Amino acid sequence: MSLQRVKAPGTFDYDVIVVGAGPAGLTAGLYTSRARLKTLVIDKLVPGGQILNTHLIEDYPGFESIEGADLAARMQAHAEKFGAEIIMDQVVDVRTEGPQDQVKVVRTMEREYRAKAVIVTAGGSPVKLGVPGEERLNARGVSYCAVCDGPFFNNRVLAVVGGGDAAVEEGVYLTKYASKVYLIHRRGQLRAQKILQDRLFANPKVEVIWDSVVDEILGDASVKGIRLRNVKTGEGRTLDVGGVFIFVGFTPNSDILEPLKGRLDREGSGYIVTNMYMETGVPGIYAAGDIRAQLARQVTTAVGDATTAAIAAEKYIEALNEQPEDPQPIKEAAQAAVAVAGYS
């Protein structure tokens, strides 16, 4: 692994670095580059984030229905139109240097970048069941992405684990390919939106197995079945399936902020706590999208978070350029500017 060392103190590669290129990251990159700030967006995978794993999006204003990959491509093109630079690299960590933390350093697998502000939109990673057979059969019948892997399971019986929006929506999507889909949920009712539940219950290919958990995923070279347990009765049963799709949540990718531990707040599960300006406890570092502690995690909330974070970062940088010697007035000036700013 090669690593290009940082530049001399007081120099910057970029005005803003955005960590993550999902809907939040691409929106932040759009706004900061449109504000004529030199912007770098970094993601370890292709731009799009979680929406690349969603077949259809029907709750994004202006689009009655749009494929996740199509919306991601449009967001990327829009950000690049205004000058955002988007690269593929894995961010290792984020830290600060210099007086009053004015220099933000983003270290990747390839080099280090320096910026005046950082917007963290790193999202999260799928939560695993942690049961025997899951790791061994990963990519051999165990999947966390229906859009990615569904076409490989034509005419097979599949199991979907979970009860939220993702599990229900992707379970219905898998009926395009599967001969039958079992939806396995540990409770007696689903958490998904009512409109998604209605579609699920109306689909003749879907059977819901209530109050049950997966204790083991069976198979040698590929998935052959799952062992279930009813959480109320303790009764066990084996279900023959050719694939298991797991949608039981995800864990925020907040470990990259470990060098700043103790200086920013995180919930017990790792989500970053911010104020109304998307500021963390470290001036000039913002969090937006699924990595941030909040009630809902939707495309709409992600882009809203990112818009606020980008405008706040812009005002922070303006204040930093005017009075770099005193960080508290910088923060106050940025907040005051955001409070009265009007953007179209």
Secondary structure, 3 states (H helix, E strand, C coil): CCCECCCCCCCCCEEEEEECCCHHHHHHHHHHHHCCCCEEEEECCCCCHHHHHCCEECCECCECCEEHHHHHHHHHHHHHHCCCEEEECCEEEEEEECHHHCEEEEEECCEEEEEEEEEECCCEEECCCCCCCCCCCECCCEECCHHHHHHHHCCCEEEEECCCHHHHHHHHHHCCCCCEEEEECCCCCCCCCHHHHHHHHHCCCEEEECCEEEEEEECCCCCCEEEEEECCCCCEEEEECCEEEECCCEEECCHHHHHHECCECECCCCCECCCCCCECCCCCEEECHHHECCCCCCHHHHHHHHHHHHHHHHHHHHHHHHCCCCHHHHHHHHHHHHHHCCCC
